[in-house]
Amino acid sequence: MEIVALSRSPSLSQNYAVVLAEQTGPRHLPIVIGKNEAEAIAAGIERMVPNRPLTYDLFKNTLKTFNIHLKEVVINNLLDGIFYARLVCLKDGELIEIDSRTSDALALAVRFDSPIFTYEFILDAAGIVEEEQEEAQPARKPPRQRSSGSRRRSLTSYSDEALQRMLEEMLESEDYERAAEIRDEMQRRKDKS
């Protein structure tokens, strides 16, 4: 499986859905997750590096320090609408499995570039065929939440230097949504030149 989209959950306003897709089939697997977990997955996908390590980065650094490799993530069960996952780690040739929330496992998988697997019975129970997946946005775009009361000045009106300073400030304050917007504007300018 691979992460193909992050989107707001249409039924639960404070939640998001991460959408996984079969690499060799038409089915998608939407999993409802919280806003913080969606931001963590998006930050991992975007390879955003905060000034200080976040919890997922800290966990990754800890595993690497002790020579433990996250071999794969397995979404191994679905009970009463709740997905369960395992981290399959490799330490000195020995496989170690660790129970995990699915959203946490996915946030780590994107940081380790680890493959994601699930079982056929889970896809049969909760998978949808590609045509039914209309609301999702590409995974390369982190979830956005606009505050209705505040209008922000368009990023196109800032200088390159000002954008760089703003990016550093947003990473420092852990506002990864705004940081992603700034990074996208900087990349757009770079692509034009």
Backbone as numpy.savetxt, mean C-alpha at the origin, in Angstrom:
# Nx Ny Nz CAx CAy CAz Cx Cy Cz
-0.57 -13.12 -6.63 -1.41 -11.95 -6.63 -0.52 -10.72 -6.63
-1.07 -9.63 -7.14 -0.36 -8.37 -7.08 -1.35 -7.26 -6.74
-0.86 -6.22 -6.07 -1.71 -5.09 -5.73 -1.88 -4.25 -6.98
-3.15 -4.05 -7.37 -3.41 -3.28 -8.58 -4.13 -1.97 -8.30
-4.70 -1.82 -7.10 -5.43 -0.58 -6.83 -5.64 -0.38 -5.33
-5.78 0.88 -4.98 -6.24 1.29 -3.66 -7.38 2.27 -3.92
-8.48 2.09 -3.24 -9.60 3.00 -3.44 -10.37 3.16 -2.15
-11.15 4.22 -2.08 -12.05 4.40 -0.95 -13.11 3.32 -1.00
-13.48 2.82 0.17 -14.56 1.84 0.23 -15.87 2.57 0.05
-16.68 2.21 -0.96 -17.93 2.92 -1.19 -18.92 2.77 -0.04
-18.85 1.68 0.69 -19.83 1.45 1.75 -19.38 1.94 3.12
-18.08 2.06 3.34 -17.55 2.48 4.64 -16.65 3.68 4.45
-17.11 4.87 4.84 -16.43 6.12 4.50 -15.02 6.24 5.06
-14.74 5.66 6.21 -13.41 5.78 6.81 -12.46 4.67 6.36
-12.93 3.78 5.50 -12.11 2.65 5.08 -11.76 2.73 3.61
-10.78 1.94 3.27 -10.32 1.83 1.89 -10.38 0.37 1.48
-10.20 0.14 0.21 -10.09 -1.23 -0.28 -8.77 -1.34 -1.03
-8.03 -2.38 -0.71 -6.85 -2.71 -1.50 -7.30 -3.84 -2.42
-6.97 -3.73 -3.69 -7.44 -4.70 -4.67 -6.24 -5.49 -5.19
-6.32 -6.80 -5.00 -5.29 -7.70 -5.52 -5.82 -8.35 -6.79
-4.94 -8.68 -7.71 -5.36 -9.33 -8.95 -4.51 -10.57 -9.17
-5.17 -11.57 -9.74 -4.43 -12.78 -10.15 -3.44 -12.38 -11.24
-2.26 -12.94 -11.22 -1.30 -12.65 -12.27 -1.62 -13.42 -13.55
-2.33 -14.53 -13.42 -2.63 -15.35 -14.60 -4.13 -15.61 -14.75
-4.95 -14.74 -14.21 -6.39 -14.94 -14.30 -7.13 -13.63 -14.22
-8.46 -13.68 -14.40 -9.26 -12.45 -14.46 -9.78 -11.95 -13.12
-9.54 -12.72 -12.04 -10.18 -12.36 -10.77 -9.40 -11.34 -9.97
-10.17 -10.50 -9.28 -9.62 -9.51 -8.35 -10.13 -9.86 -6.96
-9.35 -9.48 -5.96 -9.72 -9.74 -4.57 -9.68 -8.42 -3.81
-10.86 -7.78 -3.59 -10.88 -6.54 -2.81 -10.89 -6.86 -1.32
-10.07 -6.14 -0.56 -9.97 -6.34 0.88 -10.12 -4.97 1.54
-11.08 -4.85 2.43 -11.31 -3.58 3.13 -10.25 -3.42 4.22
-9.63 -2.24 4.23 -8.59 -1.93 5.21 -8.82 -0.51 5.73
-8.13 -0.14 6.78 -8.24 1.19 7.35 -7.43 2.22 6.58
-7.71 3.49 6.86 -7.02 4.59 6.20 -5.51 4.54 6.45
-5.11 4.33 7.71 -3.68 4.30 8.03 -2.95 3.18 7.29
-3.60 2.03 7.21 -2.99 0.90 6.52 -2.90 1.17 5.02
-3.94 1.83 4.47 -3.91 2.19 3.04 -2.76 3.16 2.77
-2.57 4.12 3.66 -1.46 5.07 3.50 -0.11 4.35 3.61
-0.01 3.38 4.51 1.24 2.64 4.68 1.54 1.81 3.42
0.51 1.19 2.85 0.71 0.42 1.62 1.11 1.35 0.48
0.41 2.49 0.37 0.72 3.45 -0.69 2.15 3.97 -0.54
2.56 4.29 0.69 3.92 4.78 0.92 4.95 3.72 0.52
4.64 2.45 0.78 5.54 1.37 0.38 5.62 1.21 -1.13
4.47 1.31 -1.78 4.43 1.21 -3.25 5.22 2.36 -3.87
5.04 3.55 -3.31 5.69 4.74 -3.85 7.15 4.87 -3.43
7.63 3.96 -2.56 9.01 3.98 -2.07 9.33 5.31 -1.36
8.32 5.84 -0.67 8.53 7.07 0.08 9.38 6.77 1.31
10.34 7.64 1.56 11.26 7.45 2.68 11.05 8.59 3.67
10.42 8.31 4.81 10.24 9.37 5.81 11.56 9.68 6.51
11.60 10.83 7.18 12.83 11.19 7.91 13.16 10.17 8.99
12.15 9.65 9.65 12.31 8.63 10.69 11.50 7.41 10.26
11.94 6.20 10.57 11.21 5.01 10.11 9.83 4.89 10.76
8.85 4.55 9.92 7.52 4.25 10.43 7.52 2.81 10.94
6.43 2.40 11.54 6.36 1.08 12.15 6.71 -0.03 11.16
6.17 0.04 9.94 6.45 -1.02 8.96 7.92 -1.00 8.54
8.48 0.20 8.41 9.89 0.30 8.06 10.77 -0.20 9.20
10.36 0.11 10.42 11.09 -0.38 11.60 11.07 -1.91 11.64
9.90 -2.50 11.37 9.79 -3.95 11.38 10.67 -4.56 10.29
10.65 -3.93 9.11 11.51 -4.42 8.02 12.98 -4.34 8.42
13.38 -3.20 8.98 14.77 -3.03 9.39 15.17 -4.06 10.46
14.25 -4.34 11.37 14.51 -5.32 12.42 14.73 -6.71 11.82
13.83 -7.10 10.93 13.98 -8.41 10.29 15.31 -8.51 9.54
15.64 -7.47 8.79 16.89 -7.48 8.03 18.11 -7.54 8.95
18.04 -6.81 10.07 19.16 -6.81 11.03 19.44 -8.21 11.55
18.38 -9.00 11.76 18.54 -10.36 12.26 18.56 -11.41 11.14
18.84 -10.93 9.91 18.97 -11.81 8.74 17.73 -12.67 8.51
16.58 -12.07 8.67 15.31 -12.74 8.40 14.74 -12.12 7.13
14.43 -12.95 6.16 13.89 -12.49 4.88 12.41 -12.82 4.80
11.59 -11.85 4.40 10.17 -12.11 4.17 10.05 -12.76 2.80
9.92 -14.07 2.80 9.89 -14.85 1.56 8.60 -14.61 0.78
7.46 -14.60 1.50 6.17 -14.40 0.84 5.10 -14.10 1.88
3.99 -13.57 1.37 2.80 -13.35 2.18 1.72 -14.26 1.64
1.03 -14.95 2.56 -0.05 -15.84 2.15 -1.33 -15.41 2.85
-2.32 -15.03 2.06 -3.65 -14.77 2.61 -4.28 -16.15 2.71
-4.35 -16.65 3.95 -4.62 -18.07 4.12 -6.01 -18.43 4.62
-6.84 -17.44 4.96 -8.18 -17.79 5.41 -9.12 -16.61 5.26
-10.40 -16.93 5.24 -11.47 -15.95 5.19 -12.60 -16.48 6.06
-12.80 -15.82 7.21 -13.84 -16.25 8.14 -14.73 -15.06 8.49
-16.03 -15.20 8.28 -16.99 -14.15 8.60 -16.59 -12.81 7.98
-16.10 -12.83 6.75 -15.74 -11.61 6.04 -14.39 -11.03 6.43
-13.65 -11.71 7.29 -12.34 -11.22 7.73 -11.25 -12.08 7.10
-10.30 -11.41 6.43 -9.18 -12.11 5.82 -8.07 -12.31 6.85
-7.39 -13.43 6.74 -6.27 -13.75 7.62 -5.04 -13.98 6.75
-3.88 -13.64 7.30 -2.64 -13.78 6.51 -1.51 -14.30 7.38
-0.49 -14.81 6.69 0.72 -15.29 7.35 1.91 -14.68 6.62
2.91 -14.31 7.40 4.20 -13.91 6.85 5.07 -15.16 6.84
5.55 -15.53 5.68 6.43 -16.69 5.58 7.86 -16.15 5.47
8.61 -16.36 6.53 9.96 -15.80 6.64 11.00 -16.92 6.52
12.19 -16.52 6.12 13.30 -17.45 5.98 14.45 -16.96 6.85
14.89 -17.82 7.77 16.01 -17.49 8.67 16.95 -18.69 8.70
18.14 -18.51 8.22 19.15 -19.58 8.21 18.61 -20.87 7.60
17.90 -20.76 6.49 17.37 -21.92 5.80 16.11 -22.50 6.40
15.64 -21.96 7.51 14.43 -22.46 8.17 13.25 -21.54 7.87
12.11 -22.13 7.50 10.89 -21.36 7.27 10.18 -21.11 8.59
9.79 -19.86 8.79 9.06 -19.46 9.99 7.81 -18.74 9.53
6.65 -19.14 10.05 5.39 -18.48 9.70 4.91 -17.65 10.88
4.49 -16.42 10.56 4.02 -15.49 11.58 2.62 -15.03 11.21
1.69 -15.13 12.15 0.32 -14.67 11.95 0.32 -13.15 11.80
-0.52 -12.63 10.90 -0.53 -11.20 10.64 -1.91 -10.74 10.18
-2.23 -9.48 10.48 -3.39 -8.88 9.82 -3.03 -8.77 8.34
-4.01 -8.93 7.49 -3.75 -8.91 6.06 -3.19 -7.57 5.62
-3.74 -6.47 6.13 -3.25 -5.15 5.73 -1.79 -4.96 6.13
-1.42 -5.44 7.32 -0.02 -5.33 7.75 0.88 -6.19 6.86
0.42 -7.38 6.53 1.20 -8.27 5.67 1.43 -7.63 4.30
0.42 -6.98 3.76 0.55 -6.34 2.45 1.51 -5.14 2.52
1.43 -4.37 3.62 2.35 -3.23 3.79 3.79 -3.71 3.85
4.03 -4.86 4.45 5.37 -5.42 4.50 5.78 -6.03 3.15
4.84 -6.67 2.48 5.13 -7.29 1.18 5.65 -6.26 0.19
5.02 -5.06 0.15 5.48 -4.05 -0.80 6.86 -3.51 -0.42
7.18 -3.51 0.86 8.50 -3.04 1.30 9.61 -4.06 1.01
9.26 -5.34 1.06 10.25 -6.39 0.80 10.22 -6.87 -0.65
9.28 -6.36 -1.46 9.07 -6.87 -2.81 8.80 -8.37 -2.78
8.02 -8.79 -1.79 7.71 -10.21 -1.61 6.44 -10.56 -2.37
6.38 -11.77 -2.91 5.16 -12.19 -3.60 4.00 -12.39 -2.61
2.79 -12.25 -3.14 1.57 -12.40 -2.35 0.78 -13.56 -2.95
0.36 -14.49 -2.10 -0.39 -15.65 -2.55 -1.70 -15.76 -1.77
-2.64 -16.47 -2.36 -3.86 -16.84 -1.64 -4.32 -18.18 -2.17
-5.37 -18.70 -1.56 -5.90 -20.00 -1.95 -7.11 -19.86 -2.85
-7.34 -20.88 -3.64 -8.46 -20.90 -4.58 -9.80 -20.70 -3.85
-9.97 -21.30 -2.68 -11.26 -21.19 -1.99 -11.54 -19.74 -1.57
-10.49 -18.97 -1.31 -10.68 -17.55 -0.96 -11.09 -16.76 -2.20
-10.45 -17.02 -3.32 -10.85 -16.36 -4.57 -12.27 -16.74 -4.98
-12.62 -18.03 -4.76 -13.98 -18.46 -5.08 -15.01 -17.74 -4.21
-14.67 -17.52 -2.94 -15.62 -16.91 -2.01 -15.69 -15.39 -2.14
-14.56 -14.73 -2.36 -14.55 -13.27 -2.30 -14.02 -12.59 -3.56
-13.55 -13.38 -4.52 -13.00 -12.78 -5.73 -14.10 -12.27 -6.65
-13.75 -11.27 -7.43 -14.68 -10.74 -8.44 -13.96 -10.74 -9.78
-14.72 -10.81 -10.85 -14.14 -10.81 -12.18 -13.84 -9.36 -12.55
-12.74 -9.15 -13.27 -12.20 -7.84 -13.58 -13.25 -6.81 -14.00
-14.21 -7.15 -14.83 -15.18 -6.19 -15.33 -16.01 -5.56 -14.22
-16.14 -6.26 -13.09 -16.94 -5.75 -11.99 -16.19 -4.72 -11.17
-14.90 -4.59 -11.35 -14.08 -3.68 -10.55 -14.00 -2.32 -11.23
-14.90 -1.40 -10.91 -14.96 -0.11 -11.58 -14.40 1.02 -10.75
-14.53 0.96 -9.44 -14.21 2.08 -8.57 -12.73 2.25 -8.27
-11.94 1.23 -8.52 -10.55 1.26 -8.09 -9.73 2.24 -8.91
-8.72 2.82 -8.27 -7.77 3.69 -8.94 -6.44 2.94 -9.00
-5.57 3.30 -9.93 -4.29 2.59 -10.02 -3.52 2.63 -8.70
-2.82 1.56 -8.41 -2.09 1.46 -7.15 -0.96 2.48 -7.06
-0.50 2.99 -8.17 0.59 3.96 -8.14 0.13 5.31 -7.60
-1.17 5.48 -7.38 -1.69 6.71 -6.80 -2.15 6.42 -5.39
-1.54 7.04 -4.38 -1.97 6.80 -3.02 -3.37 7.35 -2.77
-4.08 6.83 -1.73 -5.41 7.32 -1.45 -5.36 8.80 -1.09
-6.32 9.55 -1.59 -6.37 10.97 -1.35 -7.62 11.30 -0.52
-7.45 12.22 0.39 -8.60 12.68 1.17 -8.51 14.18 1.22
-9.45 14.83 0.61 -9.45 16.29 0.56 -10.26 16.85 1.71
-9.75 17.87 2.31 -10.51 18.56 3.34 -11.37 19.60 2.64
-12.68 19.55 2.84 -13.60 20.40 2.11 -13.46 21.85 2.50
-12.97 22.13 3.72 -12.91 23.50 4.18 -11.68 24.26 3.71
-10.64 23.60 3.27 -9.42 24.32 2.93 -9.03 24.07 1.49
-8.79 25.15 0.77 -8.30 25.06 -0.60 -6.80 25.26 -0.57
-6.06 24.39 -1.22 -4.62 24.52 -1.24 -4.20 25.18 -2.55
-3.18 25.98 -2.46 -2.63 26.63 -3.65 -2.13 25.56 -4.60
-2.38 25.75 -5.87 -1.97 24.79 -6.89 -0.46 24.59 -6.85
-0.02 23.36 -6.93 1.41 23.06 -6.89 2.14 23.61 -8.10
1.44 23.83 -9.19 2.10 24.33 -10.40 2.63 25.75 -10.21
2.14 26.46 -9.20 2.58 27.84 -8.99 3.84 27.95 -8.13
4.36 26.83 -7.62 5.56 26.85 -6.78 6.80 26.60 -7.61
7.92 27.16 -7.15 9.21 26.90 -7.80 9.67 25.49 -7.44
10.66 24.98 -8.18 11.22 23.67 -7.89 11.80 23.62 -6.47
12.48 24.69 -6.09 13.09 24.74 -4.76 12.01 24.72 -3.67
10.93 25.48 -3.90 9.85 25.53 -2.92 9.18 24.16 -2.80
9.02 23.47 -3.94 8.43 22.13 -3.90 9.31 21.17 -3.11
10.63 21.26 -3.29 11.54 20.38 -2.57 11.42 20.63 -1.07
11.38 21.91 -0.66 11.22 22.24 0.77 9.90 21.71 1.30
8.82 21.91 0.52 7.50 21.43 0.94 7.49 19.91 1.09
8.13 19.21 0.15 8.20 17.76 0.21 8.87 17.30 1.50
9.98 17.94 1.84 10.68 17.59 3.07 9.81 17.86 4.30
9.08 18.99 4.29 8.19 19.31 5.41 7.06 18.29 5.54
6.49 17.89 4.40 5.37 16.93 4.43 5.85 15.56 4.93
7.04 15.16 4.52 7.58 13.89 5.01 7.87 13.97 6.50
8.40 15.12 6.93 8.69 15.31 8.36 7.41 15.23 9.19
6.33 15.83 8.67 5.07 15.83 9.42 4.22 14.58 9.13
4.77 13.68 8.30 4.11 12.41 7.95 2.79 12.61 7.21
2.70 13.70 6.42 1.54 13.94 5.56 1.88 13.34 4.19
1.74 12.02 4.08 2.19 11.31 2.89 1.30 11.56 1.68
0.05 11.89 1.92 -0.84 12.19 0.80 -0.36 13.45 0.07
-0.10 14.51 0.85 0.38 15.76 0.25 1.78 15.55 -0.34
2.62 14.79 0.35 3.96 14.52 -0.16 3.89 13.82 -1.52
2.95 12.90 -1.67 2.79 12.20 -2.96 2.36 13.18 -4.05
1.48 14.12 -3.71 1.05 15.13 -4.69 2.24 15.96 -5.14
3.06 16.37 -4.17 4.24 17.20 -4.47 5.22 16.41 -5.33
5.47 15.16 -4.94 6.39 14.31 -5.71 5.89 14.12 -7.14
4.57 13.94 -7.30 4.00 13.78 -8.64 4.21 15.03 -9.49
4.03 16.21 -8.88 4.26 17.46 -9.61 5.73 17.59 -10.00
6.64 17.23 -9.09 8.06 17.30 -9.40 8.41 16.34 -10.55
7.83 15.15 -10.53 8.08 14.17 -11.59 7.50 14.64 -12.92
6.31 15.26 -12.86 5.68 15.79 -14.08 6.60 16.83 -14.74
7.17 17.70 -13.90 8.08 18.72 -14.43 9.35 18.09 -15.02
9.86 17.10 -14.33 11.07 16.41 -14.78 10.81 15.72 -16.13
9.63 15.09 -16.27 9.28 14.40 -17.51 9.15 15.38 -18.68
8.70 16.63 -18.40 8.52 17.63 -19.45 9.85 18.17 -19.95
10.87 18.15 -19.09 12.16 18.74 -19.51 13.04 17.76 -20.23
